[in-house]
């Protein structure tokens, strides 16, 4: 596709979190950052990898703009899921995923907790690298993944919308720049939303937190 055609395609953002509440909050914040965007959600790391695969297979490579990933999730955690996404980028689709069975006996429970995905398929040309931003209360735990380049950035779950906005924009491909709202517009939208609810500025919604409290239900 030409540069002009790519710039006319609204971004798709994949959000991965095992909390339905988190998904609603983060989806709302992500949509508020763009004039037009499609949000796709997944409920754990394993489903996130599968959704990534489906998006790459069914849609033009240019549409997937960002993956926003929780870290602490069942089945497959955020860092492990990110590593599989990077492997898929190297192999570029055509793979099948299967769950490795946990062994029997005394080690069954520990093996089950670390169940993984295996990738099978033929190597194809690389696809464009998708930015992965991880949000978590365990920033130090995901630091090695950031240093290794598995993820592109990390943000705390309790953060300002401005920080969330700035972090995502920092890693977006230039093709999606036309769809990013200026910060001034974002502030006006927020003020209008508060006015419509009759809630004074600084009450019930925070100038220093995405929703004032951790959007997670588990405090991970």
FENSULZI-V769114 format. One line per field, one symbol per residue. phi: phi as a letter, one per 30 degrees, with the letter a starting at -180 (. if undefined). psi: psi as a letter, one per 30 degrees, with the letter a starting at -180 (. if undefined). burial: b if it has 9 or more other C-alpha atoms within 8 Angstrom, else e. A space follows every 50 residues. Layout:
# FENSULZI-V769114
phi=???
psi=???
burial=???
This chain:
# FENSULZI-V769114
phi=.ddddddccddccccbadcddedddddddddddbdaaccccbcadddddd dedddddcbeedddcaccbdcdbdibdddddddddddddddhiicccbdd dddcjdcedddddcebcccblcdbedcddcdccccadcdddceeddddid ccabbddcaddddedddddecddedcedcdddeddddddddddddddicd ejbibcdbbebiceddccid
psi=kleeeeffjllkkkkjkfkeeeeeeeeeeeefflfklkkklkfleeeeee eeeeeeeflkefejekkjklejlldkleeeeeeeeeeeeefiaglkklkk kkllafgeeeeefgklkkkklkklkklkkkkjkkklfieeegeeeeefge lflkklejlleeeeeeeeeefkkfffeffkkleeeeeeeeeeeeeffgkl kgkflkfgkegelkflffh.
burial=eeeeebbeebbbbbbbbbbebbbebbbebbbebbbebbbebbbbbbbbbe bbbebbeeeeeebbbbbbbbbebebbbbbbbbbbbbebbbbbbbbeeeee ebeeeeebeebbeebebeeebeebeeeeeebbbbbbbbbeebeebbeeeb bbbbbbbbbbbeebbebbeeebeeebeebbbeeeebeeeebeebbeeebe eeeebbbebbbbebbbeeee
